Amino acid sequence: MSTRPLRVLLVSHYYPPHVGGIENVVRREAEGLAAQGNDVTVVTSAGRSSVTVEHGVRVVRVAAWNGTERKAGVPFPVFSPALAAVALRWARHADAVHIHDCLYLSSWAAGLAAKLTRTPYVLTQHVAVVDHPSGLVRAVQRVVYGVAGRALLRGARAVFTLNSSVAGFVETYGARRRHHLANGVDTDRFRPAASAAERARARERFALPADRVLVLFVGRLVPKKGYDLLLAAHTPDAGYDLVFSGGGDTEALAGRAGVHHLGALDPEAVAEAYRACDVFALPSTAEGFPLTVQEAMASGLPVVTTDDPGYSPYALDRDQVSLLPREVPVLAAELRALAADPERRSRMGTYSRTYAEKAFAWDDHVRTLLEHYGGGDRR
């Protein structure tokens, strides 16, 4: 590991205040690197170009059109032509470039800039091909990964993956130096409610019922995330209410008994939403171990999610984490059973918190990044 501060460029298609898992990971990495004395720059998208300093991190926002997300739920900002010059400038300034995902225009620009300036780069691949309902979107993903993605993966000094599914995916597309690296979680922000009174206050803040078991979903309301499966599994007599946090197909939630929508929340509010609820459910597909599951575990919630092979590197106790097929009857039976069994919820919640404290430390995550940045030596 380098003993001197590094100049690090992180590149992500989105960054807070845009709400999502990847942008939260990038923010925590950037702030963690800056807290250790490194000169950190983030290049990302926004409605208009700007340069700000946020928590010790230089954030360079390049103007981009985000209509594909607003109109079709496809998170793909279309950057202005200024992106190329911005990427080249900050890659030249950097000792190491860290690219997040290889599907986006920002990633391609950063990879090219790193090559032109002979700056070593690493890449974190968060997902494989997303099983989008549109065949066109799926086909475009495969073409992009097969061309730009393959070039980025082959040229990276290190490729970080979060689970075995994505590990196999990047190897298929040419990654030569792959490493498993779990995301970290802020276990101070995401924590269990300290008392019944604190939980009651959280429920009051969100206008949630005080006397119901609450099952929380956090994420975009798109089919990939499985919100529709939760709605199909829920009936008014199920013994629990559903709570959704996130944007997307909000009309699907309207007028349903026992269903509450909190909207898209900032990280502090999301943390409080976890503390307000009793169970976390995310029947998503092709995500492996998403950040929201880690946050829920840190918050001491029982977790019900999809039995994805991506969980295998984490050696979870299947008696303490419900890993299920994406089948409505199975999901409905499990949520009903948990709603009726407070002792089991307590055991699973204790396991979640203990696991998160041991496995998801941000300091360890940042230390691993610095080791792979390699002191910023130019190739």
Secondary structure, DSSP 8 states (H G I E B T S, - for coil): --SS--EEEEE-S--TTS-SHHHHHHHHHHHHHHHTT-EEEEEEEESS-EEEEETTEEEEEEEEE-HHHHHHS----EE-THHHHHHHHHHHH-SEEEEE-SSSHHHHHHHHHHHHHT--EEEEE--SS---S-HHHHHHHHHHIIIIIHHHHHH-S-EEESSHHHHHHHHHTT-SSEEE------TTTS---SSHHHHHHHHHHTT--TTSEEEEEES-BSGGGTHHHHHHH--TTSSEEEEEES-B-GGGGTT-TTEEEEES--HHHHHHHHHH-SEEEE--SS-SS-HHHHHHHHTT--EEEE--GGGGGG---TTTSEEE-S-HHHHHHHHHHHHT-HHHHHHHHHHHHHHHHHH--HHHHHHHHHHHHGGG---
